[in-house]
């Protein structure tokens, strides 16, 4: 029988919304039933009636709700057929790929672990600045030595941003620190064009990033005259021999009532060659698919989520995902990362999906990656990250918005770090370890993210940037926040031509 305490809790929750279970309720009806989900389904009735009305739910109504729960969305195999005239070029050649998952080190989360983590960040990014920024020549070894310098001396320093404030006089003061000392750097709100440009640039400084400053010592301050991010160098695009393409997707949210199932199914059929003539050749070039997290909607991600779910079991959500992947042609290699909705630890780097979630699913052309990860596709290094850090970047840097996620991605490349901000309300939770494994040591050829449900494509210093949007229609949260997603827009990158095409599957839902 259902636990009596749980039943009493169910009655209590319902009564708060003026919903009463009648005396003819039979406890045996509740055997094996999720009372949380049952409560949410009963409360759906509440939304259809005036707030002041009292709703009485009898045993027959409970029985019907439970029966409906049992037949709610059940994963079924996806059936596709490949047209006889579909001759995909991607099927004629073997895949060439290499996966580099981010190592996940377990620590106790002590103060020492955090100190080691940020020291690792400072050391590695400082090394990048020293080795790649010629304009950082003459960098002093540490901030402690500043104490021995006299006023007026020109210096080049590197540190981790501890704090940034606007002074009473309207200047920007940044506190930099390293293992040895702290220094206050002043960005003056001057009248010259160079001063104004530097002052505006200082508005983009964020906590916990590592940057270099050129300036002059003035009492307890360094007066900045130039600011240097580690940045990525301008580079030539790599040549790819085969005429392959890679398709990018993220935030599929299978299991959600707002998952755009018909559109996603149409996309899978399209990849199998069921495309109109002008797109059939492009579909046949797809050799790789990269899924950047939130592949399912998950369970218990936010309060009341069960009311938004079409699939109420996390294993069945993943089974539905695998049914779709199974329908993708075997010559296409699929790479799957987790996101903040997936059933792995929330702290980043996130491990790949566990064997428990995979069950019996196993295919040679399907690969499960950590978040973030680097996957080299036909020689092109593709840095893939779900994108939780975009929230804190957009909140912290003037001019960024959810409407153009590619701009926030460029800011991450400039800082050579995937998730630099720590400690505010929307920052990314991370695993403190001996090494900061979110540093972008090697410049990628492609940088792929998701999370914000908004497509964006750009190029920065030769790095192809793509945010792959979503396959979920607009949520209530997005409506409240004013976010307008771009669902069912599939970016495809032709590797030989170095061109993007976005195929729109948004119609027909």
C-alpha positions as CSV (number, residue, x, y, z in Angstrom):
1,X,0.0,0.0,0.0
2,X,1.0,3.6,-0.4
3,X,2.9,5.1,2.6
4,X,0.3,6.7,4.9
5,X,2.6,9.7,5.6
6,X,2.9,10.3,1.9
7,X,-0.9,10.1,1.5
8,X,-1.3,12.6,4.3
9,X,1.2,14.9,2.6
10,X,-0.7,14.6,-0.7
11,X,-3.9,15.6,1.1
12,X,-2.1,18.5,2.7
13,X,-0.6,19.8,-0.6
14,X,-3.9,19.6,-2.4
15,X,-5.9,21.3,0.4
16,X,-3.6,24.4,0.1
17,X,-5.0,24.8,-3.4
18,X,-8.6,24.2,-2.2
19,X,-8.6,20.6,-3.6
20,X,-10.1,17.9,-1.4
21,X,-10.1,14.1,-1.8
22,X,-13.5,12.7,-1.0
23,X,-14.0,10.1,1.7
24,X,-14.6,7.3,-0.9
25,X,-10.9,7.5,-1.9
26,X,-9.3,4.0,-1.9
27,X,-5.7,3.9,-0.7
28,X,-4.9,0.8,-2.8
29,X,-5.4,3.0,-6.0
30,X,-2.1,4.7,-5.0
31,X,0.1,1.6,-5.0
32,X,3.2,2.2,-7.1
33,X,2.1,5.7,-8.1
34,X,4.3,8.8,-7.9
35,X,2.3,10.9,-5.5
36,X,4.2,14.1,-6.6
37,X,3.2,13.5,-10.2
38,X,-0.4,12.6,-9.2
39,X,-0.7,15.8,-7.2
40,X,0.5,17.9,-10.2
41,X,-2.0,16.2,-12.5
42,X,-4.8,16.8,-10.0
43,X,-3.8,20.4,-9.7
44,X,-4.1,20.8,-13.4
45,X,-7.8,20.7,-12.7
46,X,-7.3,23.7,-10.4
47,X,-6.1,25.9,-13.2
48,X,-9.4,25.3,-15.1
49,X,-11.7,26.6,-12.3
50,X,-12.1,29.9,-10.4
51,X,-9.6,30.4,-7.6
52,X,-12.3,30.5,-5.0
53,X,-14.0,27.3,-6.0
54,X,-13.5,24.1,-3.9
55,X,-12.7,21.0,-6.0
56,X,-13.6,17.6,-4.7
57,X,-11.8,14.7,-6.3
58,X,-13.4,11.2,-5.9
59,X,-11.9,7.8,-6.3
60,X,-13.2,7.5,-9.9
61,X,-11.5,10.7,-10.9
62,X,-8.2,9.6,-9.2
63,X,-8.5,6.2,-11.1
64,X,-8.8,8.0,-14.5
65,X,-5.9,10.3,-13.8
66,X,-3.7,7.3,-12.8
67,X,-4.7,5.5,-16.0
68,X,-3.8,8.5,-18.0
69,X,-0.5,8.7,-16.3
70,X,0.3,5.1,-17.2
71,X,-0.3,5.7,-20.9
72,X,1.4,9.1,-21.1
73,X,4.2,9.3,-23.7
74,X,6.0,5.9,-24.0
75,X,9.2,5.7,-26.0
76,X,8.8,3.8,-29.3
77,X,11.3,3.0,-32.0
78,X,11.5,5.6,-34.8
79,X,11.0,4.2,-38.3
80,X,12.7,5.8,-41.2
81,X,13.4,4.8,-44.8
82,X,16.2,6.0,-47.1
83,X,15.2,6.8,-50.7
84,X,16.7,4.7,-53.4
85,X,18.1,7.8,-55.1
86,X,19.9,9.0,-52.0
87,X,23.7,8.4,-52.5
88,X,25.4,10.2,-49.5
89,X,29.0,11.0,-50.2
90,X,29.6,10.7,-46.4
91,X,28.9,7.0,-46.6
92,X,31.8,6.4,-49.0
93,X,34.6,7.3,-46.6
94,X,35.5,6.3,-43.1
95,X,35.1,8.7,-40.2
96,X,38.3,10.4,-38.9
97,X,37.8,11.5,-35.3
98,X,39.5,11.8,-31.9
99,X,37.8,12.5,-28.6
100,X,39.5,14.4,-25.7
101,X,37.3,14.4,-22.7
102,X,38.0,16.9,-19.9
103,X,39.5,15.1,-16.8
104,X,37.3,15.3,-13.7
105,X,39.3,15.3,-10.5
106,X,37.5,14.6,-7.2
107,X,38.4,16.8,-4.3
108,X,37.0,17.6,-0.9
109,X,36.0,21.1,-1.9
110,X,38.2,22.6,0.9
111,X,39.6,26.2,0.8
112,X,42.9,24.7,-0.3
113,X,41.2,23.0,-3.2
114,X,39.7,26.3,-4.4
115,X,43.1,28.1,-3.9
116,X,44.8,25.4,-6.0
117,X,42.1,25.7,-8.7
118,X,42.5,29.5,-9.1
119,X,46.3,29.3,-9.0
120,X,46.1,26.8,-11.8
121,X,44.0,29.2,-13.8
122,X,46.3,32.1,-13.2
123,X,49.4,30.1,-14.0
124,X,48.1,28.6,-17.2
125,X,46.5,31.8,-18.6
126,X,49.6,33.9,-17.6
127,X,51.7,31.4,-19.6
128,X,49.4,31.9,-22.6
129,X,49.8,35.7,-22.3
130,X,53.6,35.4,-22.0
131,X,53.8,33.0,-25.0
132,X,51.3,34.5,-27.4
133,X,51.0,38.2,-26.7
134,X,54.1,40.0,-28.0
135,X,52.7,43.3,-26.6
136,X,53.0,41.8,-23.1
137,X,56.9,41.9,-23.4
138,X,58.5,42.8,-20.1
139,X,55.9,41.2,-17.9
140,X,57.0,41.4,-14.2
141,X,57.3,38.0,-12.5
142,X,54.8,38.7,-9.7
143,X,52.8,41.5,-8.1
144,X,55.0,41.5,-4.9
145,X,57.9,43.1,-6.8
146,X,55.8,46.2,-7.5
147,X,56.5,47.3,-3.9
148,X,60.2,47.9,-4.8
149,X,59.4,50.1,-7.8
150,X,59.3,53.9,-7.7
151,X,56.5,56.1,-8.9
152,X,56.3,56.8,-12.6
153,X,57.7,53.4,-13.6
154,X,56.1,51.7,-16.6
155,X,55.1,48.1,-15.8
156,X,53.3,45.1,-17.4
157,X,51.4,43.0,-14.8
158,X,49.2,40.0,-14.9
159,X,46.7,39.0,-12.2
160,X,43.3,37.5,-11.4
161,X,40.5,40.0,-11.1
162,X,39.4,40.0,-7.4
163,X,37.0,43.0,-7.6
164,X,35.9,45.9,-9.8
165,X,34.2,49.1,-8.6
166,X,33.4,52.5,-9.9
167,X,34.9,55.2,-7.7
168,X,33.2,58.4,-6.6
169,X,35.0,60.3,-9.3
170,X,33.6,58.0,-12.0
171,X,36.8,56.0,-12.6
172,X,36.9,52.2,-12.7
173,X,39.2,50.5,-10.1
174,X,40.1,46.9,-10.6
175,X,41.8,44.8,-7.9
176,X,44.2,42.3,-9.3
177,X,45.8,39.5,-7.3
178,X,48.3,36.7,-7.6
179,X,49.9,34.3,-5.2
180,X,52.1,37.1,-3.8
181,X,50.1,40.3,-3.5
182,X,47.3,42.5,-4.6
183,X,47.4,45.7,-6.7
184,X,44.8,48.4,-7.4
185,X,44.5,49.3,-11.1
186,X,42.8,52.5,-12.1
187,X,41.1,53.1,-15.4
188,X,40.6,56.9,-15.7
189,X,37.5,58.4,-17.2
190,X,39.5,60.8,-19.2
191,X,38.7,63.1,-22.2
192,X,41.1,61.8,-24.8
193,X,39.9,59.2,-27.4
194,X,42.4,56.6,-26.2
195,X,41.3,57.2,-22.5
196,X,37.7,56.9,-23.4
197,X,38.2,53.7,-25.4
198,X,40.2,52.1,-22.6
199,X,37.6,53.1,-20.0
200,X,34.8,51.6,-22.2
201,X,36.9,48.4,-22.5
202,X,37.3,48.2,-18.7
203,X,33.5,48.0,-18.4
204,X,33.8,44.4,-19.9
205,X,36.2,43.3,-17.1
206,X,34.7,40.4,-15.1
207,X,35.5,38.9,-11.8
208,X,37.8,35.9,-11.7
209,X,39.3,36.4,-15.2
210,X,43.0,36.7,-15.8
211,X,44.3,39.7,-17.8
212,X,47.4,41.8,-18.3
213,X,47.7,45.5,-17.7
214,X,50.2,47.9,-19.0
215,X,50.4,51.0,-16.9
216,X,52.4,53.4,-14.7
217,X,52.9,53.3,-11.0
218,X,51.3,56.2,-9.1
219,X,51.3,55.9,-5.4
220,X,49.3,52.8,-4.3
221,X,47.8,52.5,-7.9
222,X,48.8,51.3,-11.3
223,X,47.2,53.8,-13.8
224,X,46.3,51.7,-16.8
225,X,47.1,52.7,-20.3
226,X,46.4,49.4,-22.0
227,X,44.6,46.2,-21.2
228,X,45.4,42.8,-22.7
229,X,43.3,39.6,-22.7
230,X,45.0,36.3,-23.5
231,X,42.8,36.1,-26.6
232,X,43.2,33.8,-29.6
233,X,45.5,34.6,-32.5
234,X,44.3,35.1,-36.0
235,X,44.7,31.8,-37.8
236,X,44.2,30.3,-41.2
237,X,41.4,27.8,-41.7
238,X,42.4,24.2,-42.1
239,X,42.0,22.3,-45.3
240,X,39.7,19.3,-45.2
241,X,40.1,16.7,-48.0
242,X,36.7,15.1,-48.0
243,X,33.5,17.1,-48.7
244,X,32.0,16.3,-45.3
245,X,29.6,18.3,-43.1
246,X,28.9,18.4,-39.4
247,X,25.5,19.1,-38.0
248,X,25.2,20.8,-34.6
249,X,22.3,20.5,-32.2
250,X,21.6,21.1,-28.5
251,X,18.8,21.5,-26.0
252,X,16.6,18.9,-27.5
253,X,14.7,18.4,-24.1
254,X,13.2,15.1,-24.9
255,X,10.6,14.3,-22.3
256,X,9.2,17.8,-22.1
257,X,5.7,18.5,-23.3
258,X,7.3,21.3,-25.3
259,X,9.8,19.1,-27.1
260,X,9.0,19.6,-30.8
261,X,8.7,16.0,-31.5
262,X,7.3,16.1,-35.1
263,X,9.9,18.7,-36.2
264,X,12.8,16.6,-34.7
265,X,11.5,13.5,-36.3
266,X,11.3,15.4,-39.7
267,X,14.9,16.3,-39.2
268,X,16.0,12.7,-38.7
269,X,14.1,11.7,-41.8
270,X,15.8,14.6,-43.7
271,X,19.2,13.3,-42.6
272,X,18.2,9.9,-44.1
273,X,17.8,11.6,-47.5
274,X,14.1,12.5,-47.3
275,X,14.9,16.0,-48.4
276,X,13.9,18.2,-51.3
277,X,16.3,18.3,-54.2
278,X,18.2,21.5,-53.2
279,X,19.0,20.0,-49.8
280,X,19.6,16.3,-50.6
281,X,23.2,16.8,-51.5
282,X,23.8,18.7,-48.2
283,X,22.1,16.0,-46.2
284,X,24.4,13.4,-47.9
285,X,27.5,15.3,-46.7
286,X,26.7,15.0,-43.0
287,X,29.4,12.8,-41.5
288,X,29.2,14.0,-37.9
289,X,26.5,15.2,-35.5
290,X,27.4,17.0,-32.3
291,X,24.8,17.3,-29.5
292,X,25.8,19.9,-26.9
293,X,23.8,18.9,-23.9
294,X,20.3,19.1,-22.4
295,X,19.4,16.2,-24.7
296,X,16.6,15.3,-22.3
297,X,14.5,17.5,-20.0
298,X,15.4,15.6,-16.9
299,X,13.5,15.1,-13.6
300,X,13.3,17.6,-10.7
301,X,15.4,20.3,-12.4
302,X,13.1,23.0,-11.2
303,X,10.0,23.2,-8.9
304,X,6.9,21.8,-10.5
305,X,8.7,20.4,-13.6
306,X,6.7,17.2,-13.4
307,X,3.7,19.2,-14.7
308,X,5.7,20.1,-17.8
309,X,6.8,16.5,-18.6
310,X,5.4,14.2,-21.3
311,X,7.8,11.4,-20.2
312,X,7.9,11.0,-16.4
313,X,10.7,8.6,-16.1
314,X,14.4,9.7,-16.7
315,X,15.3,6.3,-18.2
316,X,12.5,6.4,-20.6
317,X,13.5,10.0,-21.6
318,X,17.0,8.7,-22.6
319,X,15.4,5.6,-24.3
320,X,13.5,8.0,-26.5
321,X,16.7,9.9,-27.3
322,X,18.4,6.6,-28.2
323,X,15.5,5.7,-30.4
324,X,16.1,8.8,-32.4
325,X,19.8,8.3,-32.5
326,X,19.3,4.7,-33.6
327,X,17.4,6.0,-36.6
328,X,20.4,8.1,-37.7
329,X,22.4,6.3,-40.5
330,X,25.4,4.3,-39.2
331,X,27.9,6.1,-41.4
332,X,27.2,9.3,-39.4
333,X,29.1,9.5,-36.1
334,X,27.2,11.1,-33.2
335,X,28.8,12.8,-30.2
336,X,26.6,13.4,-27.2
337,X,27.4,15.8,-24.3
338,X,25.4,16.3,-21.1
339,X,24.0,19.7,-19.9
340,X,22.4,21.1,-16.8
341,X,19.2,19.2,-17.5
342,X,20.9,15.8,-17.9
343,X,21.2,13.2,-15.2
344,X,24.8,13.7,-14.2
345,X,26.5,16.0,-11.7
346,X,25.7,19.7,-12.1
347,X,29.2,20.9,-11.3
348,X,31.5,21.3,-14.3
349,X,33.3,19.6,-15.9
350,X,30.5,17.2,-16.2
351,X,31.2,13.5,-16.8
352,X,29.7,11.7,-19.7
353,X,26.3,9.9,-19.4
354,X,26.7,6.9,-17.1
355,X,26.3,3.2,-18.0
356,X,23.2,3.2,-15.8
357,X,21.5,5.7,-18.1
358,X,22.7,4.1,-21.3
359,X,21.4,0.6,-20.3
360,X,21.7,-1.7,-23.3
361,X,22.3,1.0,-25.8
362,X,25.6,0.7,-27.6
363,X,26.5,1.6,-31.2
364,X,30.0,2.0,-32.7
365,X,29.1,5.3,-34.3
366,X,27.7,6.9,-31.1
367,X,30.1,8.5,-28.6
368,X,29.4,10.0,-25.2
369,X,31.6,12.9,-24.1
370,X,32.2,15.0,-21.0
371,X,31.0,18.6,-20.8
372,X,33.1,20.3,-22.1
373,X,35.1,18.2,-24.5
374,X,37.2,18.5,-27.6
375,X,36.4,16.2,-30.6
376,X,38.7,16.4,-33.6
377,X,36.6,15.8,-36.7
378,X,38.5,15.2,-39.9
379,X,41.3,17.2,-38.5
380,X,39.2,20.1,-37.2
381,X,39.4,20.6,-33.4
382,X,35.9,21.2,-32.2
383,X,35.5,22.6,-28.6
384,X,32.0,21.6,-27.4
385,X,30.5,23.0,-24.2
386,X,26.8,23.1,-23.2
387,X,27.0,26.7,-22.2
388,X,25.8,27.3,-18.7
389,X,28.4,30.1,-18.3
390,X,26.6,32.2,-20.9
391,X,24.1,33.2,-18.2
392,X,26.8,34.9,-16.0
393,X,28.6,36.4,-19.0
394,X,25.4,38.0,-20.4
395,X,24.5,39.3,-16.9
396,X,28.0,40.7,-16.3
397,X,29.2,42.3,-19.6
398,X,27.4,45.4,-21.0
399,X,26.0,44.9,-24.5
400,X,25.6,41.1,-24.4
401,X,22.2,39.6,-24.6
402,X,20.5,36.2,-25.1
403,X,19.5,37.4,-28.6
404,X,23.1,37.1,-29.8
405,X,24.9,34.2,-27.9
406,X,27.7,34.2,-30.4
407,X,29.0,37.5,-29.0
408,X,29.2,36.0,-25.5
409,X,31.1,33.1,-26.9
410,X,33.6,35.4,-28.4
411,X,34.1,37.0,-25.0
412,X,35.0,33.5,-23.7
413,X,37.5,33.0,-26.4
414,X,39.1,36.3,-25.6
415,X,39.6,35.2,-22.0
416,X,40.7,31.7,-23.0
417,X,38.3,30.2,-20.4
418,X,35.0,28.4,-20.8
419,X,33.4,29.6,-17.5
420,X,35.5,32.3,-15.9
421,X,33.0,33.8,-13.4
422,X,32.5,32.2,-10.0
423,X,30.3,33.2,-7.1
424,X,27.3,35.2,-8.4
425,X,23.7,34.1,-8.6
426,X,23.9,32.7,-12.2
427,X,27.6,31.6,-12.4
428,X,28.5,28.1,-13.2
429,X,29.1,25.5,-10.4
430,X,32.4,23.8,-10.9
431,X,34.5,21.0,-9.4
432,X,37.5,22.6,-7.6
433,X,40.6,20.5,-8.6
434,X,44.3,20.8,-8.8
435,X,44.0,22.0,-12.4
436,X,41.4,24.3,-13.9
437,X,40.2,22.1,-16.7
438,X,38.0,24.9,-18.2
439,X,41.0,26.8,-19.5
440,X,41.1,26.9,-23.3
441,X,44.8,25.9,-23.7
442,X,44.5,25.0,-27.4
443,X,42.6,27.3,-29.8
444,X,39.8,25.3,-31.5
445,X,38.8,25.5,-35.2
446,X,35.1,25.3,-34.2
447,X,33.5,26.4,-30.9
448,X,30.1,24.9,-30.3
449,X,27.6,25.7,-27.5
450,X,23.9,25.6,-26.7
451,X,22.0,26.3,-23.5
452,X,20.3,29.6,-24.4
453,X,17.9,28.2,-27.0
454,X,19.0,30.9,-29.5
455,X,20.9,30.2,-32.7
456,X,24.0,32.2,-33.5
457,X,26.8,31.9,-36.0
458,X,30.0,33.9,-36.3
459,X,33.7,33.8,-36.9
460,X,36.4,35.2,-34.6
461,X,40.0,35.2,-35.6
462,X,39.4,32.2,-37.8
463,X,37.5,30.2,-35.2
464,X,34.0,29.1,-36.4
465,X,31.4,29.9,-33.7
466,X,28.0,28.2,-33.5
467,X,25.3,28.2,-31.0
468,X,22.8,25.5,-32.1
469,X,19.6,26.7,-30.5
470,X,16.9,24.2,-29.4
471,X,14.2,21.7,-30.3
472,X,11.9,22.9,-27.5
473,X,9.2,25.5,-28.0
474,X,9.1,28.6,-25.9
475,X,8.7,27.9,-22.2
476,X,6.8,29.8,-19.6
477,X,10.1,30.9,-18.0
478,X,11.3,32.3,-21.3
479,X,8.1,34.2,-21.8
480,X,8.5,35.8,-18.4
481,X,12.1,36.7,-19.2
482,X,11.3,37.9,-22.6
483,X,13.6,35.3,-24.3
484,X,12.6,34.4,-27.8
485,X,14.1,31.0,-28.8
486,X,14.8,29.9,-32.4
487,X,13.6,26.3,-32.3
488,X,14.3,23.6,-34.9
489,X,17.0,25.5,-36.8
490,X,19.8,23.0,-37.7
491,X,23.2,24.6,-38.4
492,X,25.3,22.5,-40.8
493,X,29.0,23.3,-41.5
494,X,30.5,22.2,-44.7
495,X,34.1,21.5,-43.7
496,X,35.7,21.7,-47.1
497,X,34.0,24.9,-48.1
498,X,34.0,26.4,-44.6
499,X,30.4,27.6,-44.9
500,X,27.4,27.3,-42.7
501,X,23.8,26.5,-43.8
502,X,20.9,26.6,-41.4
503,X,18.1,24.3,-42.3
504,X,14.7,25.3,-40.9
505,X,12.5,22.5,-39.5
506,X,10.2,24.9,-37.6
507,X,7.2,24.5,-39.8
508,X,4.5,21.8,-39.3
509,X,4.5,21.4,-35.5
